[in-house]
Amino acid sequence: MAIFSYESKFSKVAMRIAWGCYLNLLWIICSLPIITIGASTTALYYVTLKIAEDREGDLTQQFFRSFKQNFKQATVIWLILLAIGIFLGTDIYVLVHLRAAASGFPAVFWTLILAVVIAACVAYTVELIFVFPLLARVDNTTRAMMINALLIGTHYLNCTIVVFAIHFAMAVVAIRFFTPILVLGEGLCAVASSYLLSPVIRACSIDPELESNETPDDIHFTS
């Protein structure tokens, strides 16, 4: 039947789901030391962005190529974000309890502080969504990379919301309905997200005057 032919849409979708499952396995294995989650996520998006552009090759070779090349910078960024995440999580925990125990003006004060911290958490989530896909495709300093990720994420807010929704939906399904879907997990989320992230990253990083002279792997921001 035509639906099962290699060129059919069904076969292409099924193939990408299989790739997502395989890449999820690589991502989990390379993330196990915790400290390597940044490098593993960067490598994952390096491959899935290529899949979104129909430029996929040897998935394993490309994954570990990016893992090795971006290990140092990705690890630095991840440790910074991990520290910030722990700080924000601790703040929310403390502020929620302070607010619950207070009344009158103190309760209003703690509510305002909590609102500021929640806003910081939103910015933090935007950073998490964009920084590793950006690192997978762009050469820049760590500081510029993190600033650009936040700016791009807030500018392309619709893309940010949809990518967040993809990951949130996966988490809800895995936790509440069908835990075995974790076999697809971040791999499938990255594949789906890359179709949204790829045009955004290219639009923000390619200089039109240099586009004809650069390959997609030689994209640079002007810092």
TAMO-V816812 format. One record per residue. N is the residue number from 1. OMEGA is omega in radians with two decimals (* if undefined). Layout:
N/OMEGA, N/OMEGA
This chain:
1/-3.07, 2/-3.10, 3/-3.11, 4/3.10, 5/-3.06, 6/-3.07, 7/-3.12, 8/3.13, 9/3.13, 10/-3.13, 11/-3.14, 12/3.11, 13/3.13, 14/3.12, 15/-3.14, 16/3.04, 17/3.10, 18/3.09, 19/3.12, 20/3.11, 21/-3.13, 22/3.14, 23/3.09, 24/3.10, 25/3.10, 26/-3.11, 27/3.14, 28/-3.12, 29/-3.09, 30/3.12, 31/-3.03, 32/3.11, 33/-3.13, 34/-3.11, 35/-3.08, 36/-3.11, 37/3.14, 38/3.14, 39/3.13, 40/3.13, 41/3.08, 42/3.12, 43/3.11, 44/-3.12, 45/3.05, 46/-3.13, 47/-3.06, 48/3.06, 49/3.05, 50/3.09, 51/-3.13, 52/-3.14, 53/-3.12, 54/3.12, 55/-3.10, 56/3.08, 57/3.07, 58/-3.03, 59/-3.10, 60/-3.12, 61/-3.14, 62/3.13, 63/-3.08, 64/3.03, 65/3.12, 66/3.13, 67/-3.12, 68/-3.06, 69/-3.05, 70/-3.01, 71/-3.04, 72/-3.08, 73/3.14, 74/3.14, 75/3.10, 76/3.14, 77/-3.14, 78/-3.14, 79/3.07, 80/-3.12, 81/3.10, 82/3.12, 83/3.12, 84/3.13, 85/3.10, 86/3.13, 87/-3.12, 88/3.12, 89/3.10, 90/3.12, 91/-3.12, 92/3.13, 93/-3.12, 94/-3.08, 95/3.11, 96/3.14, 97/3.09, 98/3.13, 99/-3.12, 100/-3.10, 101/-3.06, 102/3.06, 103/3.13, 104/-3.09, 105/3.11, 106/3.13, 107/3.10, 108/-3.13, 109/-3.13, 110/3.08, 111/3.12, 112/3.11, 113/3.12, 114/3.13, 115/3.11, 116/-3.14, 117/3.10, 118/3.07, 119/3.09, 120/3.11, 121/3.09, 122/3.10, 123/3.11, 124/3.11, 125/3.08, 126/3.12, 127/-3.14, 128/-3.09, 129/-2.97, 130/-2.92, 131/-3.09, 132/2.98, 133/3.12, 134/3.12, 135/-3.14, 136/-3.05, 137/-2.97, 138/3.03, 139/3.11, 140/3.09, 141/-3.14, 142/-3.14, 143/-3.14, 144/3.14, 145/-3.10, 146/3.09, 147/-3.13, 148/3.13, 149/3.14, 150/-3.14, 151/-3.14, 152/-3.12, 153/3.13, 154/3.13, 155/3.12, 156/-3.00, 157/3.13, 158/3.10, 159/-3.14, 160/-3.11, 161/-3.11, 162/3.12, 163/3.08, 164/-3.13, 165/3.11, 166/-3.13, 167/-3.14, 168/3.13, 169/3.10, 170/-3.14, 171/-3.13, 172/-3.14, 173/-3.11, 174/-3.06, 175/-2.98, 176/-2.97, 177/-2.98, 178/-3.08, 179/-3.14, 180/3.12, 181/3.08, 182/3.08, 183/3.05, 184/3.02, 185/-3.06, 186/3.13, 187/3.13, 188/3.09, 189/-3.14, 190/3.10, 191/-3.13, 192/-3.11, 193/-3.06, 194/3.08, 195/3.06, 196/-3.05, 197/-3.05, 198/3.14, 199/3.12, 200/-3.13, 201/3.13, 202/-3.13, 203/-3.09, 204/-2.97, 205/-3.10, 206/3.00, 207/-3.07, 208/-3.12, 209/-3.11, 210/-3.01, 211/-3.09, 212/-3.09, 213/-3.09, 214/3.01, 215/-3.12, 216/3.14, 217/-3.10, 218/-3.10, 219/-3.10, 220/2.94, 221/2.99, 222/-3.07, 223/*
